[in-house]
Amino acid sequence: METTVFEARARELVDDIKEIVKVKGINLTDALEEAGISRKSSDKILNKGVMPTLSEFLALCQISGITFHLPYVETTNSPM
């Protein structure tokens, strides 16, 4: 199967996250387990290049300290 640009970029992001966590001195396997990710799943992500699910990716981001600021629009409660 052909790898898309998005999959390649996602793999790069996971590699960057692994490097950030390594520099911080955090055991990523243990941290993922504390976040509810099984060792089997974390092994697939960290050692076999399997793409993480959204919840696994967000756990990786939280462990590494990456935060997201999503835009939002405040609306009134009155109907238009």
N, C-alpha and C positions, 0 to 999 in steps of 0.2 A: 504494500500500500504506500502511496506517495505521501510524504510528510508535507503538510501545509506550512506556510509561513508562520501562521499562528501557533502551530505545534512546536515549531523550532524556537520561536520566541519564548513560549511557555517553558520549554526545557532550559533555556538560558536563564530565565527568571528563577527557576528552582535551583539551578547551579549557583546563581548569585546569592540566593537565600542561604544555601548550605555554606557558602564561604563566609557570609556575615555571621552566622551562628558559630562557625568554627573560630573566627576571630574573637567573638565574645566569650569563648570557652564553655559553651553550653553543649551538653550531650544531646544531640537532636533526637536520637531514638528514644531516650528517656523522656524528653520534653514532649514529644508527640504522644507517647503512651499516657503521660499525665493529662494531655488534652483529649484523650479518648480514642486515639488512633492505635490500632493493634500493631504489634511488632511485625507481623506478617505484611501488613499494608505499608508500614514505614520502610521495611526492607525493599519492597517492590519499588517504592518511590525513590529512595535514596541510592539504591545499588543497581537496580535493573532498568531504570529510566522510564518506568511506567508513569503516565500522566496522573497527577493527583485529582481527586474529585474537588468540587468547589469547597466543601467544608475542610478537606485536608489542606488545600491551598491556603485558605484563610487561617488555618491553624499555623501553617508554616510562616505566614506573614506576621501573625501575632507574636510568635516565638522570636522571630528575628527583629521585631520592633518596627516593621513596616506598617504604616497606617494609611487608611483611605479616607478621603474627604469627598463624599458624594454630594453633588449639587442638589438642592431642593428648592421648591417654590412654596411659599406660605400662601394659603388660600383662606378666604373667609368661610364661615359656616353657612352663609346665606346663599340660597339658590340663585343662579344667574338668570 
